[in-house]
Amino acid sequence: MNKPSLTTGQTLTRLAAIAVVPLIVIALFLWVGGWLTPDKLTSDKLITVLQKSGGEHPGYRRNHAKGVCINGSFVANGNASVLSRAGLFAPGETPVIGRFAIAGGNPNAPDYAVPVRSMALAFYQKDGQQWRTGMNPMPMFPVKSLEGFYDLQNATLPDAKTSKPDPAKIQAFVEKHPEIKPFFGWAQQYVPSSSWASDRYNSLNAFNFIDSAGKSHVVRWSMVPHSEYQPINAADKNDSDFLQNDLQQRLAKGPLQWDLIITVADAQDKSSDASIAWPADRQTINAGTLTINQTTLQQQGACNDINYDPLILPEGITASDDPILNARSSAYAKSYNARTREQAGAH
């Protein structure tokens, strides 16, 4: 049976009711990621509104504030070397320092209240070069343009009287930006998992892999879990730190693993539009296995001092023409500088 059209008042009202948290959280993720141009909204205004939503929490990231550090390694099988000459894809082991987090600016938010999660990783090659990447469970960004995000932000702001988005504003937004319909479809059916360990994390943005002959290949990537998916349950919703507690319990029994799956674009796939999920029949390559064997509290862990800037790339990987990447890099640096100053001032 087909689902009702997303342009109907009934469906939009349902989306407003069930998707208010993911939409606002994702809006914050994109917002801090730098989607807006300076002439439309200044970074100071962004920080002000973000803090109005999540509260002021000096010393923490402005988004994905609540999280934990993870340590482990990536063992490459050599398969991705045909696409990229980056050293970490040659057969062998590369140390990794990472971070699991939930979206939003409140480090005290209950885990069950935020459906959008992230995995950030820093790979340390033997030659001193690094690859840093931040990934999320969404299969696509909600919109394709800076203007679209600005409109989305306004359309999903909660009404002062109802504390929910106005369905009429969402209806008008969908009519102006129909590319968001696949994202709404995903948000409508998405059920968060009961564990960071069983989530699949996607790069969303495209990048270029450069092979040994200098040829460029447009790619995206995903970390695909070995752990079986289980949906969030009632017990999880009684524990504000259930993701952290679950991770500790799992690691006490043994390491956790994900496969790094590289997806190669076809000629018709747009590298500059992260709102379009590439078709499932695209070529994929299993590049190796990520193993996580330790977690620590973020304030005492090695990940606390890492800015997971998506443009810190080793030779063999370059940014695509997606304009979001430069904006994210700039915004992450601003957030990093602010919180490290705050942390230094606290001592």
C-alpha positions as CSV (number, residue, x, y, z in Angstrom):
1,M,0.0,0.0,0.0
2,N,1.4,3.4,-1.0
3,K,2.1,6.0,1.6
4,P,0.0,9.3,1.4
5,S,1.6,12.1,-0.6
6,L,3.9,14.3,1.4
7,T,2.1,17.3,0.1
8,T,-1.2,16.4,1.9
9,G,-2.1,18.2,5.1
10,Q,-2.5,14.9,6.9
11,T,1.0,13.7,6.2
12,L,2.6,17.1,6.9
13,T,0.8,17.2,10.3
14,R,2.1,13.8,11.1
15,L,5.6,14.8,10.1
16,A,5.4,17.9,12.2
17,A,4.4,15.7,15.2
18,I,6.9,12.8,14.8
19,A,9.8,14.5,13.1
20,V,10.1,17.7,15.0
21,V,13.1,16.5,17.0
22,P,15.1,14.9,14.1
23,L,14.4,17.9,11.8
24,I,15.5,20.5,14.3
25,V,18.5,18.4,15.3
26,I,19.5,17.9,11.7
27,A,19.0,21.5,11.1
28,L,21.4,22.3,13.9
29,F,23.9,19.8,12.4
30,L,23.8,21.4,9.0
31,W,23.7,24.9,10.6
32,V,26.9,24.4,12.6
33,G,28.3,22.6,9.5
34,G,28.3,26.0,7.8
35,W,25.6,25.7,5.2
36,L,24.7,29.4,5.4
37,T,26.6,32.2,3.6
38,P,27.8,35.1,5.7
39,D,25.6,37.6,4.0
40,K,22.5,35.6,5.0
41,L,23.4,34.8,8.6
42,T,26.5,35.6,10.5
43,S,28.4,32.9,12.5
44,D,27.7,34.9,15.7
45,K,24.0,34.7,15.1
46,L,24.3,31.0,14.4
47,I,26.0,30.4,17.7
48,T,23.5,32.6,19.6
49,V,20.5,30.7,18.2
50,L,22.2,27.3,18.7
51,Q,22.9,28.2,22.3
52,K,19.3,29.3,22.7
53,S,18.2,25.9,21.7
54,G,20.7,23.7,23.5
55,G,21.8,26.2,26.2
56,E,25.2,27.7,26.9
57,H,27.8,25.0,27.8
58,P,31.3,26.4,27.8
59,G,34.0,24.0,26.8
60,Y,31.8,21.8,24.7
61,R,31.3,21.4,21.0
62,R,28.5,23.7,19.7
63,N,26.9,20.7,18.1
64,H,27.3,17.0,18.9
65,A,28.2,18.2,22.4
66,K,27.4,14.9,24.1
67,G,29.6,12.0,23.2
68,V,32.4,9.6,24.1
69,C,35.9,8.9,22.8
70,I,36.8,5.7,21.1
71,N,40.2,4.1,20.3
72,G,41.0,1.4,17.8
73,S,42.5,0.7,14.4
74,F,41.7,0.2,10.8
75,V,43.1,-2.8,9.0
76,A,43.1,-2.3,5.2
77,N,42.8,-5.2,2.9
78,G,44.3,-3.4,-0.1
79,N,41.1,-3.4,-2.2
80,A,40.7,0.4,-2.2
81,S,44.3,1.0,-3.4
82,V,43.0,0.8,-7.0
83,L,41.1,4.0,-6.3
84,S,43.4,5.9,-3.9
85,R,47.1,6.0,-3.3
86,A,46.5,7.1,0.4
87,G,48.7,5.1,2.6
88,L,46.0,3.9,4.9
89,F,44.4,1.9,2.0
90,A,47.5,-0.3,1.5
91,P,47.4,-3.6,3.3
92,G,48.2,-3.0,6.9
93,E,47.0,-1.4,10.2
94,T,46.4,2.3,10.9
95,P,45.7,3.6,14.4
96,V,42.3,5.5,14.9
97,I,41.0,7.9,17.5
98,G,37.3,8.6,17.2
99,R,34.2,9.8,18.8
100,F,30.6,8.7,19.0
101,A,28.0,11.5,19.7
102,I,24.4,12.5,19.5
103,A,23.4,15.7,17.7
104,G,22.6,19.0,19.4
105,G,24.4,21.5,21.6
106,N,23.4,20.1,25.1
107,P,26.0,17.8,26.6
108,N,23.4,16.7,29.2
109,A,20.7,15.7,26.8
110,P,19.2,12.2,27.2
111,D,20.4,9.8,24.6
112,Y,16.9,8.6,23.7
113,A,15.7,12.2,22.9
114,V,18.0,12.6,19.9
115,P,17.7,10.2,17.0
116,V,20.6,11.6,14.9
117,R,24.0,10.2,15.9
118,S,27.5,10.5,14.6
119,M,30.8,8.7,14.2
120,A,33.9,10.8,13.8
121,L,37.3,9.3,13.1
122,A,40.9,10.4,12.7
123,F,43.2,7.9,11.0
124,Y,47.0,8.3,11.7
125,Q,49.2,7.2,8.8
126,K,52.8,6.1,9.4
127,D,54.0,9.0,7.3
128,G,52.3,11.5,9.7
129,Q,49.4,12.4,7.4
130,Q,45.9,12.1,8.7
131,W,42.4,11.4,7.4
132,R,39.6,12.9,9.4
133,T,35.9,12.2,8.7
134,G,32.6,12.8,10.3
135,M,29.7,10.5,9.4
136,N,25.9,10.3,10.2
137,P,23.2,7.7,9.8
138,M,21.1,9.8,7.3
139,P,21.3,8.5,3.7
140,M,21.2,12.1,2.3
141,F,21.1,15.8,3.3
142,P,17.6,17.2,3.3
143,V,18.2,20.0,0.7
144,K,20.6,20.7,-2.2
145,S,21.3,24.4,-1.8
146,L,22.2,27.1,0.7
147,E,19.0,28.8,0.1
148,G,17.1,25.6,0.7
149,F,18.7,25.1,4.1
150,Y,17.9,28.7,5.1
151,D,14.3,28.1,4.2
152,L,14.3,24.7,6.1
153,Q,15.6,26.4,9.2
154,N,12.7,28.8,9.2
155,A,10.1,26.2,8.3
156,T,11.0,23.9,11.1
157,L,11.3,26.4,13.9
158,P,8.8,25.5,16.6
159,D,5.7,27.7,17.0
160,A,5.7,29.6,20.3
161,K,2.2,28.3,21.2
162,T,2.5,24.7,20.2
163,S,6.3,24.1,20.5
164,K,6.0,22.2,17.2
165,P,6.6,23.3,13.6
166,D,3.7,24.9,11.8
167,P,2.5,22.3,9.2
168,A,1.5,25.2,6.8
169,K,5.1,26.5,6.8
170,I,6.4,23.0,6.1
171,Q,3.8,22.6,3.3
172,A,5.1,25.9,1.7
173,F,8.7,24.7,2.1
174,V,8.0,21.4,0.4
175,E,6.4,23.1,-2.5
176,K,9.4,25.4,-2.9
177,H,12.0,22.7,-2.3
178,P,10.6,19.4,-3.5
179,E,14.0,17.7,-3.3
180,I,13.4,17.3,0.5
181,K,10.6,14.7,-0.1
182,P,13.0,11.7,0.0
183,F,14.5,13.0,3.3
184,F,11.0,13.4,4.7
185,G,10.3,9.9,3.6
186,W,13.3,8.6,5.5
187,A,12.6,10.6,8.6
188,Q,9.0,9.3,8.7
189,Q,10.0,5.7,8.8
190,Y,13.4,5.9,10.6
191,V,13.6,4.1,13.9
192,P,16.9,4.7,15.8
193,S,18.8,1.7,16.9
194,S,19.5,0.7,20.5
195,S,23.3,1.1,20.1
196,W,26.0,3.1,18.5
197,A,27.6,-0.2,17.7
198,S,24.8,-1.2,15.3
199,D,24.5,2.0,13.4
200,R,25.6,2.5,9.8
201,Y,27.4,5.8,9.3
202,N,27.6,7.6,6.0
203,S,29.9,10.3,4.7
204,L,27.0,12.0,2.8
205,N,29.3,14.4,1.0
206,A,31.3,13.2,-2.0
207,F,35.1,13.2,-2.2
208,N,37.7,12.4,-4.8
209,F,40.0,9.4,-4.5
210,I,43.2,9.8,-6.5
211,D,44.9,6.6,-7.7
212,S,48.6,5.9,-8.4
213,A,48.2,7.1,-12.0
214,G,46.7,10.4,-10.9
215,K,43.2,9.5,-12.0
216,S,40.3,10.9,-9.9
217,H,37.4,8.8,-8.7
218,V,34.3,10.4,-7.1
219,V,33.3,8.4,-4.1
220,R,31.3,8.4,-0.9
221,W,31.8,5.9,2.0
222,S,30.0,4.2,4.8
223,M,31.0,2.4,8.0
224,V,28.8,-0.7,8.0
225,P,28.5,-2.5,11.4
226,H,29.1,-6.1,12.1
227,S,26.7,-5.8,15.1
228,E,23.1,-6.7,14.4
229,Y,20.5,-3.8,14.4
230,Q,18.0,-3.7,17.2
231,P,15.5,-0.9,17.5
232,I,15.5,1.5,20.5
233,N,13.2,0.0,23.2
234,A,11.3,1.0,26.3
235,A,14.2,0.2,28.7
236,D,16.5,2.5,26.6
237,K,14.1,5.3,27.1
238,N,14.5,5.0,30.9
239,D,18.2,5.5,30.8
240,S,19.5,9.0,29.7
241,D,22.9,7.5,29.0
242,F,21.9,4.2,27.5
243,L,24.2,4.6,24.4
244,Q,27.3,5.2,26.6
245,N,26.3,2.4,29.0
246,D,25.6,0.0,26.1
247,L,28.9,0.8,24.5
248,Q,30.8,0.1,27.7
249,Q,29.0,-3.2,28.2
250,R,29.7,-4.4,24.7
251,L,33.4,-3.5,24.8
252,A,33.8,-5.3,28.1
253,K,32.9,-8.5,26.1
254,G,35.1,-7.8,23.1
255,P,35.9,-5.3,20.3
256,L,33.3,-3.9,17.9
257,Q,33.8,-3.8,14.1
258,W,32.6,-2.0,11.0
259,D,33.5,-2.5,7.4
260,L,34.6,0.6,5.4
261,I,32.5,0.4,2.2
262,I,33.5,2.8,-0.6
263,T,30.8,3.6,-3.1
264,V,32.0,4.8,-6.6
265,A,29.9,7.3,-8.5
266,D,28.7,6.8,-12.0
267,A,29.1,9.5,-14.6
268,Q,25.6,10.8,-13.9
269,D,26.0,11.1,-10.1
270,K,26.4,14.6,-8.9
271,S,29.4,15.1,-6.6
272,S,28.1,18.6,-5.6
273,D,24.6,17.6,-4.4
274,A,24.4,15.7,-1.1
275,S,20.6,15.7,-1.1
276,I,20.6,12.8,-3.6
277,A,21.3,9.3,-2.4
278,W,23.2,7.4,-5.1
279,P,21.4,4.3,-6.5
280,A,22.1,1.0,-4.7
281,D,23.6,-0.6,-7.8
282,R,26.7,1.6,-7.8
283,Q,30.0,-0.2,-7.5
284,T,31.2,-0.7,-4.0
285,I,34.5,-1.8,-2.5
286,N,35.2,-3.2,0.9
287,A,38.3,-1.3,1.9
288,G,38.9,-3.1,5.3
289,T,37.7,-3.3,8.8
290,L,37.5,-0.7,11.6
291,T,37.9,-2.2,15.1
292,I,37.1,-0.3,18.2
293,N,38.3,-1.7,21.5
294,Q,38.2,1.1,24.0
295,T,36.0,4.0,25.1
296,T,36.7,6.8,27.5
297,L,34.7,9.9,28.7
298,Q,35.2,12.7,26.2
299,Q,36.6,15.2,28.6
300,Q,39.4,12.9,29.6
301,G,39.8,11.2,26.2
302,A,42.1,11.9,23.3
303,C,39.2,12.8,21.0
304,N,38.4,15.9,23.1
305,D,41.2,17.9,21.5
306,I,40.6,16.8,18.0
307,N,38.8,19.0,15.4
308,Y,37.2,16.5,13.1
309,D,37.6,18.8,10.1
310,P,36.4,16.9,7.0
311,L,39.1,18.6,4.9
312,I,42.0,17.2,6.8
313,L,42.9,14.7,4.1
314,P,46.0,12.6,3.2
315,E,47.5,12.5,-0.2
316,G,45.2,10.4,-2.4
317,I,42.0,12.0,-1.1
318,T,40.8,15.5,-2.1
319,A,37.6,17.5,-1.6
320,S,34.9,17.3,-4.3
321,D,33.1,20.4,-5.7
322,D,30.5,20.2,-2.9
323,P,30.4,23.7,-1.5
324,I,29.3,22.4,1.9
325,L,32.8,21.0,2.6
326,N,34.6,24.3,2.8
327,A,31.8,25.8,4.9
328,R,31.9,22.8,7.3
329,S,35.7,23.1,7.6
330,S,35.5,26.8,8.5
331,A,32.6,26.3,11.0
332,Y,34.3,23.4,12.8
333,A,37.5,25.5,13.2
334,K,35.5,28.3,14.8
335,S,33.7,26.0,17.2
336,Y,37.0,24.3,18.1
337,N,38.8,27.6,18.8
338,A,35.9,28.7,21.0
339,R,35.7,25.6,23.1
340,T,39.4,25.3,23.6
341,R,39.6,28.9,24.8
342,E,36.8,28.1,27.3
343,Q,38.5,24.9,28.5
344,A,41.8,26.8,29.0
345,G,40.0,29.5,31.0
346,A,38.4,27.0,33.3
347,H,41.8,25.8,34.6
